[in-house]
C-alpha cells in the first residue's frame, strides 16, 4: 500500500490530449455500467413484487392465496 501511495504522489503529468470522443465514450460507458446495475437491482426487486401482485389478484378472485 505505501508503494502505491508513493507512486501516486510522484506521478508526472502525461502531456496527453483527451478529446471529446474519448470523454463521451468514457461517460457513456460509465452510464451504461450504472444503468445495468440499476436495472439488475430493479429486476431483483420486481420479480417478488410481481408474484405478490399475482397472488393478490388470485385471492381477490377467490382462487385462494395458497394455490399455484
C-alpha positions as CSV (number, residue, x, y, z in Angstrom):
1,X,0.0,0.0,0.0
2,X,2.7,2.5,0.8
3,X,4.3,1.8,-2.6
4,X,1.1,2.6,-4.4
5,X,0.7,5.8,-2.4
6,X,4.3,6.8,-3.2
7,X,3.8,6.1,-6.9
8,X,0.6,8.1,-7.0
9,X,2.2,11.0,-5.2
10,X,5.1,11.2,-7.5
11,X,3.3,10.7,-10.8
12,X,4.1,13.2,-13.5
13,X,1.6,14.7,-16.0
14,X,1.2,12.6,-19.2
15,X,1.0,15.6,-21.5
16,X,-1.8,13.8,-23.4
17,X,-4.9,15.2,-25.1
18,X,-8.2,13.7,-24.1
19,X,-10.6,14.6,-26.9
20,X,-14.4,14.9,-26.8
21,X,-14.7,11.4,-28.3
22,X,-12.8,9.7,-25.6
23,X,-14.6,11.8,-22.9
24,X,-18.1,11.0,-24.3
25,X,-17.1,7.3,-24.7
26,X,-15.9,7.1,-21.1
27,X,-19.1,8.9,-19.9
28,X,-21.4,6.6,-21.9
29,X,-19.5,3.5,-20.6
30,X,-19.9,4.7,-17.0
31,X,-23.6,5.4,-17.5
32,X,-24.0,2.0,-19.1
33,X,-22.5,0.3,-16.2
34,X,-24.5,2.2,-13.7
35,X,-27.7,1.6,-15.7
36,X,-27.0,-2.1,-15.9
37,X,-26.5,-2.3,-12.2
38,X,-29.7,-0.3,-11.5
39,X,-31.7,-2.5,-14.0
40,X,-30.3,-5.6,-12.3
41,X,-31.4,-4.4,-8.9
42,X,-34.8,-3.4,-10.3
43,X,-35.3,-6.8,-11.8
44,X,-34.2,-8.4,-8.5
45,X,-36.9,-6.4,-6.6
46,X,-39.6,-6.6,-9.3
47,X,-39.9,-10.4,-9.5
48,X,-41.1,-10.9,-5.9
49,X,-43.4,-7.8,-6.2
50,X,-44.9,-9.3,-9.4
51,X,-45.6,-12.6,-7.6
52,X,-47.3,-10.8,-4.7
53,X,-49.5,-8.9,-7.2
54,X,-50.4,-12.1,-8.9
55,X,-51.2,-13.9,-5.6
56,X,-53.3,-10.9,-4.5
57,X,-55.3,-11.0,-7.8
58,X,-56.0,-14.7,-7.3
59,X,-57.1,-14.1,-3.8
60,X,-59.4,-11.3,-4.8
61,X,-61.0,-13.6,-7.4
62,X,-61.5,-16.3,-4.8
63,X,-58.7,-18.6,-6.1
64,X,-57.1,-18.8,-2.7
65,X,-53.7,-17.4,-1.8
66,X,-52.1,-20.8,-1.1
67,X,-52.7,-22.3,-4.6
68,X,-50.3,-22.1,-7.5
